[in-house]
Amino acid sequence: MQLGQAAVQQKNFSEAVVWFTKAAAESPKDPQIKACLGQSLCWLGQREEGLAHLHQSGQLLLKKSRKSRDIGLALDMVDQLQYWNDFPGALALCKQAVQINPGQLRGYQLLALTYSRLNQKKPALAAGRQALKLAPNSAVLSILLATLEAADGLNQEAKQRLEKVLQNSLLTTEERFRANKELARILDKLGQYDQVFPHLHAAAEQAPRLPEVKRQDASLVPKMLETHKTEFDSELLGRWTHTEFPADQPAPVFLLGFMRTGTTLTQEVLAAHPEIFVADETDLVISMAKELKRMSNGQGHVAEQLRKLDLAGVEHLRAFYWHRARALYGDKIGTRLLLDKTTMNTIDLGLINCIFPDAKLVFLLRDPRDVCLSCFMQTMLPTPSTVQLLSWESTARFYAQVMDWWLTIRPKLTMRFIEFRYEDAVFDFEPAFRKVFDFIGLEWDPAVAEFHKKAGGKYIASPSFSQVAQPLYSSSVGRWQHYRAEYTTILPELQPFINEFGYEN
């Protein structure tokens, strides 16, 4: 165990797995060993195998809890399973833990979050209410319950709850940020449009003080995009265009765009087809970029690293991508077409095209004004990309930077692509999606029209997980028109793209 933990400290997860496996062989009923082995396997990319050990650890912890009624360690494991996006596993474990000790506040809080991420709104609401009952003065739980009420359509109750929270002068920065952001979203749903932006701007004032925002390098992605625009030329992008690659390294279909352009909706429609497997917001391309950096000894930027590659290097990266995909999903992919939907892999389009010149790309477009509104209104985990969306002006600026990159690389791409409009998906569903299925080479399946039924009850990585679990609605199209006055400051940034993509009217 000590040797394994030392290896973890050095981020040498391969070695950690070796030591934890030996420890598990000697003490197969030790939940801590099982947990350490499971976590290390997950970090190594062997998610299916790792989760199996985490589940076993959870059951061993529950067995101990039944004697002591202390469910703290079992709830820690629920946290771990949520971290690895195993929300069904987290739910099963959390429900058992809460039964053992119904007086544990954290149990109901985790239960509410888990039900919510699985689109199970009624039980999420019930768990949230129970949590707040145990700690009636908690601002965090009040904000959580308000979001659950809003998800279940109880917008007036949610509004009153959040307004009461914001009267508290002792709120932390994070509590004030989240309460303002959630209240803005609820006011938008209630049609009280004149009150929305004051709360969005209030949240934006708090955002720079959030610790997780401070940790992000806000200049990273804009600088990267500027370098990409200069360095990815037609010669580099076309270098491997006519190469025949090994049959066990097929090109996936990539689904990309900008955040809040409808990539999750499109993903779920395509996922309803029996011949498609969706990799939802994964690190497959990022891991491939890290492997390229390792192969290049960290020298130069991505385009320079790609220029130094030979065919063997390209094939190695394709094999690396597929090895990681199979480690992540086990046998679930099978012979199905892999759809890699990681929206902001748009930034890595040059890398993707060089390694998978035979791939197909579905690129999502949506009215830039609706995109920026939706991004600014959404609460997202802080990353070098999402921290660009914390103020109104920076949201528009980042959209312009990313889409300028798209317009720069679009005529140089060698992989085949189509641009797919969110508005067409909403107003012209079957003809629009038939074009997508034709493009990727699959027959139309009427079952895809029922996509929302399959989306309900499963974990979806995107913040729009709850929207895609209901039938299509058109209220999000043209939503920007409720806030025309707010666009005065950002319209010059957006106008070139409104014109380019045909959204003038």
C-alpha positions in Angstrom: 0.0 0.0 0.0 2.8 2.4 0.9 4.6 1.7 -2.4 1.4 2.1 -4.3 0.6 5.5 -2.6 4.2 6.7 -3.3 3.6 5.8 -7.0 0.3 7.8 -6.9 2.2 10.8 -5.5 4.5 10.7 -8.5 1.5 10.2 -10.8 3.0 6.9 -11.9 -0.4 5.1 -12.1 0.9 2.0 -13.9 3.3 1.3 -11.0 0.6 2.1 -8.5 -1.7 -0.5 -10.1 1.0 -3.1 -9.8 1.5 -2.5 -6.0 -2.3 -2.1 -5.2 -3.0 -5.4 -7.2 -0.5 -7.2 -4.9 -2.0 -5.6 -1.8 -5.5 -6.7 -3.0 -4.3 -10.3 -3.5 -3.1 -10.4 0.1 -6.2 -8.5 1.6 -9.1 -9.0 -0.8 -11.7 -7.7 1.7 -9.9 -4.4 2.4 -12.1 -1.5 1.1 -9.3 1.0 1.1 -7.0 -1.2 -1.1 -9.9 -1.8 -3.5 -10.6 1.9 -3.7 -6.9 2.8 -4.3 -6.7 0.1 -7.0 -9.9 1.3 -8.6 -8.9 5.0 -8.6 -5.5 4.2 -10.1 -7.0 2.1 -12.9 -9.4 5.0 -13.7 -6.6 7.5 -13.8 -4.8 5.1 -16.1 -7.8 5.3 -18.5 -9.0 1.8 -17.7 -12.3 3.1 -16.4 -14.5 0.0 -16.7 -12.1 -2.1 -14.7 -11.5 0.6 -12.2 -15.1 1.2 -11.6 -15.6 -2.5 -10.8 -13.1 -2.2 -8.0 -14.7 1.0 -6.7 -18.1 -0.7 -6.6 -16.6 -3.6 -4.6 -15.0 -1.1 -2.2 -18.4 0.6 -1.8 -20.1 -2.6 -0.8 -17.4 -3.5 1.7 -17.7 0.0 3.2 -21.5 -0.4 3.5 -21.0 -3.7 5.3 -18.9 -1.9 7.9 -21.3 0.9 8.1 -24.2 -1.4 9.0 -22.5 -2.1 12.3 -21.3 1.4 13.1 -23.9 3.5 11.3 -21.0 5.7 10.2 -21.6 6.2 6.4 -18.9 8.9 5.9 -16.5 6.6 4.0 -19.3 5.2 1.9 -20.4 8.7 0.9 -16.7 9.5 0.0 -17.0 6.6 -2.4 -20.2 8.1 -3.8 -18.2 11.3 -4.5 -15.5 9.2 -6.2 -18.1 7.5 -8.5 -19.6 10.9 -9.4 -16.1 12.2 -10.2 -15.7 9.3 -12.7 -19.2 10.0 -14.1 -20.6 6.8 -12.8 -23.9 8.3 -11.6 -25.9 5.1 -11.7 -23.3 3.4 -9.5 -23.2 6.5 -7.2 -27.0 6.4 -6.9 -27.2 2.7 -5.9 -24.5 3.2 -3.3 -25.9 6.5 -1.9 -29.5 5.1 -1.6 -28.1 2.2 0.5 -26.0 4.5 2.7 -29.0 6.8 3.4 -31.1 3.8 4.5 -28.3 2.9 7.0 -28.2 6.4 8.5 -31.2 8.6 7.5 -30.0 11.4 9.7 -26.8 12.2 7.7 -27.2 15.5 5.9 -24.5 14.8 3.3 -26.2 11.6 2.3 -29.3 13.5 1.1 -27.3 16.2 -0.5 -25.4 13.7 -2.6 -28.6 11.8 -3.3 -30.2 15.0 -4.6 -27.2 15.7 -6.9 -27.1 12.2 -8.2 -30.8 12.0 -9.0 -30.6 15.4 -10.7 -27.7 14.3 -13.0 -29.7 11.3 -14.0 -32.7 13.5 -14.9 -34.8 11.9 -12.1 -36.4 15.2 -11.1 -39.0 14.1 -8.5 -36.7 12.0 -6.3 -34.0 14.7 -6.6 -36.4 17.3 -5.3 -37.5 15.0 -2.4 -33.9 14.4 -1.4 -33.1 18.1 -1.7 -36.0 19.0 0.6 -34.9 16.4 3.1 -31.4 17.8 3.1 -32.6 21.3 3.8 -34.9 20.1 6.5 -31.8 18.8 8.3 -30.0 22.2 7.9 -32.7 24.8 7.3 -30.3 27.8 7.5 -27.8 26.4 4.8 -27.5 28.8 1.9 -25.8 26.0 -0.2 -28.7 23.7 0.3 -31.3 26.5 -0.4 -29.6 27.2 -3.7 -29.4 23.5 -4.5 -33.1 23.1 -3.7 -34.0 26.1 -5.8 -32.3 24.6 -8.8 -34.1 21.3 -8.3 -37.5 23.2 -8.0 -36.8 25.1 -11.2 -35.9 21.8 -13.0 -39.3 20.5 -11.9 -41.1 23.6 -13.1 -41.6 25.2 -9.7 -40.1 28.5 -10.8 -42.0 30.8 -8.6 -41.0 28.8 -5.5 -37.4 28.7 -6.7 -37.4 32.5 -7.3 -38.7 33.3 -3.8 -36.2 30.9 -2.2 -33.2 32.5 -4.1 -34.4 36.1 -3.4 -34.4 35.2 0.3 -30.9 33.7 0.1 -29.6 36.9 -1.5 -30.9 38.9 1.4 -28.2 37.2 3.6 -25.2 39.6 3.9 -23.0 36.8 5.1 -23.0 34.8 1.9 -19.7 33.5 0.6 -18.4 34.6 -2.9 -19.4 31.2 -4.3 -22.9 31.3 -2.7 -23.5 34.8 -4.0 -22.3 33.9 -7.5 -24.4 30.7 -7.8 -27.6 32.4 -6.3 -27.4 35.2 -8.8 -26.7 32.9 -11.7 -29.5 30.6 -10.9 -32.0 33.4 -10.1 -31.2 34.9 -13.6 -32.1 31.6 -15.3 -35.3 31.3 -13.3 -36.4 34.9 -14.1 -35.7 34.2 -17.8 -38.1 31.2 -17.5 -40.7 33.3 -15.8 -40.5 35.9 -18.6 -39.3 38.7 -16.2 -36.6 39.7 -18.7 -35.8 43.1 -17.3 -34.6 41.5 -14.1 -32.3 38.9 -15.7 -29.1 40.8 -16.7 -28.7 42.7 -13.3 -28.3 39.2 -11.7 -26.0 37.9 -14.5 -23.8 41.0 -14.1 -23.9 40.6 -10.3 -22.6 37.0 -10.7 -20.0 38.2 -13.2 -18.7 40.6 -10.5 -18.2 37.7 -8.1 -16.6 35.3 -10.6 -13.0 36.5 -10.6 -12.8 35.9 -6.8 -13.8 32.3 -7.0 -10.7 30.1 -6.1 -11.3 27.6 -9.0 -11.5 30.5 -11.4 -8.3 32.0 -10.1 -6.5 28.7 -10.8 -7.3 28.8 -14.5 -4.9 30.4 -17.1 -7.4 32.6 -19.0 -4.8 33.5 -21.7 -4.0 29.8 -22.6 -6.8 29.1 -25.2 -6.8 32.5 -27.0 -3.0 32.3 -27.4 -3.3 28.7 -28.7 -5.9 29.8 -31.2 -3.7 32.6 -32.5 -0.8 30.1 -33.0 -3.0 27.6 -34.7 -4.3 30.1 -37.2 -0.8 30.9 -38.3 0.8 27.5 -38.1 -1.8 25.1 -39.5 -1.4 25.6 -43.3 -2.8 23.5 -46.2 0.5 21.6 -46.6 0.5 20.3 -43.0 -3.3 19.5 -43.0 -3.0 17.6 -46.3 0.1 15.7 -45.5 -1.5 12.3 -44.8 -4.7 12.8 -46.8 -4.3 9.9 -49.2 -2.8 7.4 -46.7 -4.5 4.0 -46.1 -4.5 3.3 -42.4 -4.8 0.0 -40.6 -8.3 -1.4 -40.4 -8.1 -1.5 -36.5 -7.5 2.3 -36.5 -10.7 3.6 -38.2 -11.5 7.3 -38.1 -14.3 8.3 -35.7 -17.0 10.9 -36.6 -16.3 14.1 -34.7 -19.1 16.3 -33.5 -17.8 19.8 -32.7 -18.9 23.4 -32.5 -19.0 26.1 -29.8 -20.6 25.6 -26.4 -24.4 25.8 -26.4 -24.8 25.3 -30.1 -26.8 22.1 -29.9 -24.0 19.5 -29.8 -25.6 17.6 -27.0 -29.0 17.6 -28.7 -27.3 16.3 -31.9 -25.3 13.7 -29.9 -28.5 12.3 -28.3 -30.4 12.1 -31.6 -27.4 10.2 -33.1 -26.9 8.1 -30.0 -30.5 6.8 -30.4 -29.3 5.0 -33.6 -28.4 1.4 -32.9 -25.2 1.6 -35.0 -23.7 4.6 -33.2 -21.7 4.7 -29.9 -21.2 8.2 -28.4 -18.0 9.2 -26.5 -19.5 12.1 -24.5 -17.1 14.9 -23.5 -14.0 12.7 -23.1 -10.3 13.4 -23.0 -9.5 11.2 -26.0 -8.1 14.0 -28.2 -6.5 15.8 -25.3 -4.7 12.6 -24.3 -3.6 12.1 -27.9 -2.2 15.7 -27.8 -0.3 14.8 -24.6 1.1 11.7 -26.2 2.3 13.8 -29.2 4.0 16.2 -26.8 5.7 13.2 -25.0 6.9 11.9 -28.4 8.3 15.3 -29.2 10.0 15.7 -25.7 7.8 18.7 -25.2 9.5 20.7 -27.9 7.6 23.2 -30.0 3.9 23.8 -30.4 1.4 21.3 -31.7 1.9 22.2 -35.4 5.7 21.9 -35.1 5.3 18.6 -33.3 3.1 17.3 -36.1 5.5 18.4 -38.8 8.2 16.2 -37.3 6.0 13.1 -37.3 6.5 10.3 -39.8 3.8 7.8 -40.9 4.7 5.5 -38.0 4.1 8.3 -35.6 0.7 9.1 -37.0 -0.3 5.4 -36.8 1.0 5.3 -33.2 -1.3 8.2 -32.3 -4.3 6.6 -34.0 -3.6 3.4 -32.1 -3.1 5.3 -28.9 -6.5 7.0 -29.4 -8.2 3.7 -29.9 -6.4 2.0 -27.0 -7.7 4.7 -24.7 -11.2 4.6 -26.1 -11.4 0.8 -25.5 -9.9 1.2 -22.1 -12.5 3.8 -21.3 -15.6 1.9 -22.6 -14.6 -1.8 -22.6 -16.6 -3.8 -25.1 -19.4 -1.3 -25.3 -18.3 0.2 -28.6 -18.2 -3.2 -30.4 -18.5 -2.7 -34.1 -20.5 0.4 -33.9 -19.5 3.8 -35.4 -17.7 5.9 -32.7 -19.0 9.4 -32.5 -16.5 11.6 -30.5 -18.5 14.5 -29.2 -16.3 16.8 -27.1 -17.5 20.2 -28.1 -14.4 22.3 -27.5 -12.2 19.9 -29.4 -12.9 22.6 -32.0 -9.7 24.1 -30.6 -7.8 21.0 -31.7 -9.2 20.7 -35.2 -5.8 21.0 -36.7 -4.5 18.0 -34.7 -7.6 16.0 -35.4 -7.4 16.6 -39.2 -3.7 15.6 -39.3 -4.1 12.3 -37.4 -7.6 11.5 -38.8 -7.6 13.0 -42.3 -10.2 10.3 -43.3 -12.6 11.3 -40.5 -16.0 13.0 -40.9 -16.9 16.1 -39.0 -20.3 17.4 -38.1 -19.9 21.1 -37.1 -22.8 22.8 -35.2 -23.9 26.4 -35.9 -26.4 28.5 -34.1 -27.3 32.2 -34.1 -24.3 33.8 -32.4 -26.6 36.0 -30.3 -28.4 33.0 -28.8 -25.1 31.2 -28.3 -23.6 34.1 -26.2 -26.8 34.5 -24.2 -27.0 30.8 -23.4 -23.2 30.6 -22.5 -23.4 33.7 -20.2 -26.5 32.4 -18.5 -25.1 28.9 -17.9 -23.0 27.8 -14.8 -20.1 25.7 -16.0 -17.1 24.0 -14.2 -14.1 26.4 -14.6 -11.7 25.4 -17.3 -9.3 27.5 -19.5 -12.3 27.7 -22.0 -15.3 28.2 -19.7 -13.6 31.0 -17.7 -13.9 33.1 -20.9 -17.7 33.0 -20.4 -17.9 34.7 -17.0 -18.6 38.3 -18.3 -20.8 39.4 -21.1 -18.0 41.1 -23.1 -15.5 38.2 -22.7 -18.2 35.7 -23.8 -18.6 37.5 -27.1 -14.9 37.9 -27.5 -14.2 34.2 -27.0 -17.0 33.2 -29.3 -15.4 35.4 -32.0 -11.9 34.0 -31.4 -13.1 30.4 -31.7 -15.3 30.9 -34.7 -12.6 33.0 -36.4 -10.4 29.9 -36.0 -13.2 27.8 -37.6 -13.4 30.1 -40.6 -9.6 30.1 -40.9 -9.2 26.3 -40.9 -12.5 25.4 -42.7 -11.2 25.9 -46.3 -8.0 24.0 -45.5 -9.6 20.9 -44.0 -9.0 17.6 -45.8 -11.5 15.6 -43.8 -15.1 15.8 -45.0 -17.4 18.0 -43.0 -20.9 19.5 -42.9 -22.2 22.5 -41.0 -25.4 21.7 -39.2 -27.7 24.4 -37.8 -29.4 24.0 -34.5 -32.4 25.9 -35.8 -32.9 23.3 -38.6 -32.8 20.5 -36.0 -35.6 22.3 -34.0 -37.9 23.3 -36.9 -37.1 20.8 -39.6 -36.1 17.7 -37.6 -36.4 14.7 -39.9 -35.1 16.3 -43.1 -32.2 18.0 -41.2 -31.1 14.8 -39.5 -31.6 12.7 -42.5 -28.8 14.8 -44.1 -26.5 14.1 -41.2 -27.2 10.3 -41.3 -26.6 10.3 -45.1 -23.3 12.2 -44.5 -22.0 9.7 -42.0 -23.2 6.7 -44.1 -26.0 5.3 -42.0 -29.7 4.6 -42.8 -32.4 6.7 -41.2 -33.9 5.0 -38.2 -37.3 6.4 -37.0 -36.4 5.5 -33.4 -34.1 8.6 -33.3 -37.1 10.8 -33.1 -37.7 9.4 -29.6 -34.2 10.4 -28.5 -35.4 12.2 -25.4 -36.9 9.0 -24.0 -33.4 7.4 -24.1 -31.7 10.5 -22.7 -33.9 10.5 -19.6 -32.4 8.6 -16.7 -28.9 8.4 -18.0 -25.8 10.6 -17.3 -25.0 13.2 -19.9 -21.9 15.2 -19.4 -23.1 18.5 -20.9 -24.8 21.3 -18.8 -27.8 20.8 -21.1 -28.4 17.3 -19.8 -32.0 18.1 -18.6 -33.1 19.9 -21.8 -32.3 16.8 -24.0 -34.4 14.6 -21.8 -37.6 16.2 -23.1 -39.2 16.6 -26.6 -37.8 19.3 -28.8 -39.0 22.9 -28.0 -38.4 26.1 -29.9 -38.4 28.7 -27.1 -34.6 28.8 -27.1 -34.5 30.0 -30.8 -34.4 33.8 -31.0 -34.3 34.1 -27.2 -31.8 36.9 -27.6 -34.6 39.2 -28.8 -35.8 39.6 -25.2 -32.5 41.3 -24.4 -31.9 43.5 -27.5 -30.6 46.4 -25.4 -27.8 44.3 -23.9 -26.3 43.6 -27.3 -25.1 47.1 -27.9 -21.7 46.5 -26.4 -21.1 43.1 -28.0 -22.8 43.3 -31.4 -19.6 44.7 -33.2 -17.8 41.5 -32.1 -20.6 39.2 -33.3 -21.8 40.9 -36.5 -19.2 39.3 -38.9 -20.4 35.9 -37.8 -24.0 36.8 -37.9 -23.4 37.8 -41.5 -21.2 34.8 -42.4 -23.6 32.2 -41.1 -26.7 33.8 -42.5 -28.4 35.0 -39.3 -28.9 38.6 -40.4 -32.7 38.5 -40.0 
